[in-house]
């Protein structure tokens, strides 16, 4: 599920952006004032977009981007001078004052990119041979049994580990099996 999380240090700003998105037909998962709250919402969905300001109550937008999973994109809403020196990877910027038309077009473009990535991942999953699928399934079962995870949690763990280590999911599953089977 794609989640949109709105995070601004002033709750009124976050609520106004949320209302704007909802009025234009976009589902919003949550509204937050801190990076920690945003991370909590991010844990409830597989992928999504964080719409945020430059500085949150507990961290800067760069810190939040670093803590978010790779499956999340970020839309920074700030004055041009805050991001004119370049944005962090996975972050798009909109300058203040924000225009509804620009916000909605940017969100639609980001949602399209997320959808495109999802289709690409599904296509790669279909290209796995049965032996590779069996390896991933065994690793999930082992994680579920040893760590009391649900299948979805085990899958997300394998995904995140594979992204963090720069290996594909089958290789990560093989590593999990070799380490945990000892």
URCOR-V109745 format. One record per residue. PSI is psi in whole degrees, 0 to 359 (* if undefined). OMEGA is omega in radians with two decimals (NA if undefined). D_FIRST is the distance of its C-alpha to the first C-alpha in Angstrom with 2 decimals. Layout:
psi=PSI omega=OMEGA d_first=D_FIRST
psi=PSI omega=OMEGA d_first=D_FIRST
This chain:
psi=139 omega=3.11 d_first=0.00
psi=127 omega=3.13 d_first=3.80
psi=143 omega=3.05 d_first=6.34
psi=124 omega=-3.09 d_first=9.97
psi=129 omega=-3.14 d_first=12.65
psi=123 omega=-3.07 d_first=16.26
psi=115 omega=3.06 d_first=18.97
psi=147 omega=-3.12 d_first=22.67
psi=329 omega=3.07 d_first=25.72
psi=118 omega=-3.08 d_first=26.95
psi=325 omega=-3.13 d_first=24.81
psi=319 omega=3.12 d_first=26.30
psi=316 omega=-3.14 d_first=25.05
psi=318 omega=-3.14 d_first=21.46
psi=320 omega=3.11 d_first=21.73
psi=317 omega=3.11 d_first=23.39
psi=315 omega=3.11 d_first=20.68
psi=312 omega=-3.13 d_first=17.98
psi=321 omega=3.11 d_first=20.33
psi=314 omega=3.13 d_first=20.86
psi=314 omega=-3.11 d_first=17.22
psi=318 omega=3.11 d_first=16.81
psi=334 omega=-3.14 d_first=20.15
psi=18 omega=3.00 d_first=18.98
psi=18 omega=-3.14 d_first=16.00
psi=127 omega=3.09 d_first=13.16
psi=132 omega=3.11 d_first=10.91
psi=125 omega=-3.11 d_first=11.62
psi=318 omega=-3.11 d_first=10.11
psi=162 omega=3.09 d_first=13.54
psi=133 omega=-3.09 d_first=17.00
psi=162 omega=3.07 d_first=19.02
psi=350 omega=3.13 d_first=22.46
psi=160 omega=3.08 d_first=22.33
psi=325 omega=3.14 d_first=20.54
psi=318 omega=3.10 d_first=20.41
psi=320 omega=3.12 d_first=18.54
psi=319 omega=3.11 d_first=16.00
psi=322 omega=3.10 d_first=15.64
psi=313 omega=3.10 d_first=15.16
psi=321 omega=-3.13 d_first=12.19
psi=329 omega=3.13 d_first=10.79
psi=342 omega=-3.09 d_first=11.33
psi=350 omega=-3.14 d_first=9.08
psi=162 omega=-3.10 d_first=5.72
psi=322 omega=-3.07 d_first=5.66
psi=165 omega=3.13 d_first=6.51
psi=196 omega=-3.10 d_first=7.87
psi=135 omega=3.02 d_first=11.31
psi=120 omega=3.07 d_first=14.02
psi=118 omega=-3.03 d_first=16.79
psi=169 omega=3.04 d_first=19.86
psi=177 omega=-3.07 d_first=23.62
psi=314 omega=-3.09 d_first=25.97
psi=124 omega=3.12 d_first=27.02
psi=179 omega=-3.11 d_first=25.20
psi=327 omega=-3.04 d_first=27.17
psi=355 omega=-3.14 d_first=26.77
psi=169 omega=3.06 d_first=26.04
psi=163 omega=-3.13 d_first=26.04
psi=328 omega=-3.14 d_first=23.04
psi=323 omega=3.09 d_first=24.04
psi=315 omega=3.13 d_first=23.77
psi=316 omega=3.12 d_first=20.27
psi=319 omega=-3.13 d_first=19.25
psi=324 omega=-3.10 d_first=21.00
psi=338 omega=-3.13 d_first=19.20
psi=149 omega=3.05 d_first=15.62
psi=158 omega=3.13 d_first=13.99
psi=337 omega=-3.10 d_first=14.67
psi=0 omega=3.11 d_first=11.08
psi=142 omega=3.00 d_first=11.54
psi=163 omega=-3.13 d_first=13.93
psi=139 omega=3.03 d_first=16.34
psi=110 omega=-3.13 d_first=18.29
psi=123 omega=3.08 d_first=21.63
psi=106 omega=-3.08 d_first=23.60
psi=168 omega=3.09 d_first=27.16
psi=150 omega=-3.04 d_first=30.66
psi=323 omega=-3.10 d_first=31.43
psi=339 omega=3.14 d_first=33.73
psi=332 omega=-3.10 d_first=30.98
psi=14 omega=-3.12 d_first=29.23
psi=338 omega=3.12 d_first=32.03
psi=1 omega=3.10 d_first=32.90
psi=146 omega=-3.12 d_first=29.65
psi=157 omega=3.06 d_first=26.04
psi=152 omega=3.11 d_first=24.35
psi=136 omega=-3.13 d_first=22.27
psi=9 omega=-3.12 d_first=18.68
psi=131 omega=3.01 d_first=20.00
psi=156 omega=-3.10 d_first=20.95
psi=145 omega=3.00 d_first=23.49
psi=132 omega=-3.10 d_first=24.54
psi=154 omega=3.09 d_first=28.00
psi=150 omega=-0.14 d_first=29.23
psi=145 omega=-3.03 d_first=30.11
psi=140 omega=3.10 d_first=26.77
psi=135 omega=-3.09 d_first=26.94
psi=316 omega=-3.12 d_first=24.44
psi=314 omega=3.14 d_first=24.74
psi=317 omega=3.14 d_first=24.07
psi=311 omega=-3.09 d_first=21.07
psi=320 omega=3.10 d_first=19.38
psi=319 omega=-3.14 d_first=20.40
psi=316 omega=3.11 d_first=19.14
psi=315 omega=3.12 d_first=15.66
psi=318 omega=3.12 d_first=15.59
psi=317 omega=-3.14 d_first=16.92
psi=320 omega=3.09 d_first=14.42
psi=321 omega=3.09 d_first=11.44
psi=318 omega=3.11 d_first=13.61
psi=319 omega=3.12 d_first=14.19
psi=317 omega=3.13 d_first=10.63
psi=319 omega=3.12 d_first=10.38
psi=316 omega=3.11 d_first=13.82
psi=320 omega=-3.13 d_first=13.13
psi=315 omega=3.12 d_first=10.42
psi=322 omega=3.12 d_first=13.14
psi=317 omega=3.11 d_first=15.74
psi=317 omega=3.14 d_first=14.27
psi=321 omega=3.12 d_first=14.03
psi=320 omega=3.11 d_first=17.55
psi=322 omega=3.12 d_first=18.77
psi=320 omega=-3.14 d_first=17.58
psi=335 omega=-3.11 d_first=19.59
psi=355 omega=3.10 d_first=22.50
psi=140 omega=3.09 d_first=22.95
psi=166 omega=-3.08 d_first=26.08
psi=326 omega=3.14 d_first=26.37
psi=318 omega=3.12 d_first=28.06
psi=319 omega=3.10 d_first=25.23
psi=321 omega=3.13 d_first=22.67
psi=321 omega=3.11 d_first=25.10
psi=314 omega=3.13 d_first=25.37
psi=318 omega=3.14 d_first=21.65
psi=317 omega=3.13 d_first=21.72
psi=319 omega=3.12 d_first=24.83
psi=319 omega=3.10 d_first=23.47
psi=314 omega=-3.13 d_first=20.46
psi=319 omega=3.12 d_first=23.02
psi=316 omega=3.10 d_first=25.28
psi=320 omega=3.14 d_first=22.73
psi=319 omega=-3.10 d_first=21.80
psi=314 omega=-3.05 d_first=25.53
psi=328 omega=-3.02 d_first=26.80
psi=11 omega=3.14 d_first=24.18
psi=47 omega=3.12 d_first=22.98
psi=156 omega=2.96 d_first=19.34
psi=170 omega=3.13 d_first=16.92
psi=320 omega=-3.14 d_first=15.95
psi=318 omega=3.12 d_first=12.40
psi=318 omega=3.12 d_first=14.28
psi=319 omega=3.12 d_first=16.83
psi=314 omega=3.14 d_first=14.57
psi=323 omega=3.11 d_first=13.00
psi=314 omega=3.11 d_first=16.66
psi=317 omega=3.12 d_first=17.89
psi=310 omega=-3.09 d_first=15.44
psi=317 omega=3.13 d_first=16.38
psi=320 omega=-3.14 d_first=19.98
psi=322 omega=3.10 d_first=20.17
psi=317 omega=-3.12 d_first=18.95
psi=323 omega=-3.09 d_first=21.34
psi=350 omega=3.13 d_first=24.20
psi=22 omega=3.10 d_first=23.76
psi=166 omega=3.09 d_first=23.98
psi=170 omega=-3.01 d_first=21.97
psi=327 omega=3.13 d_first=20.11
psi=315 omega=3.11 d_first=23.13
psi=319 omega=3.11 d_first=25.54
psi=318 omega=3.10 d_first=23.57
psi=319 omega=3.10 d_first=23.51
psi=320 omega=3.10 d_first=27.24
psi=317 omega=3.14 d_first=27.87
psi=316 omega=3.14 d_first=26.17
psi=319 omega=-3.12 d_first=28.30
psi=321 omega=-3.12 d_first=31.44
psi=315 omega=-3.03 d_first=31.09
psi=345 omega=-3.12 d_first=30.10
psi=350 omega=-3.10 d_first=32.49
psi=* omega=NA d_first=35.52
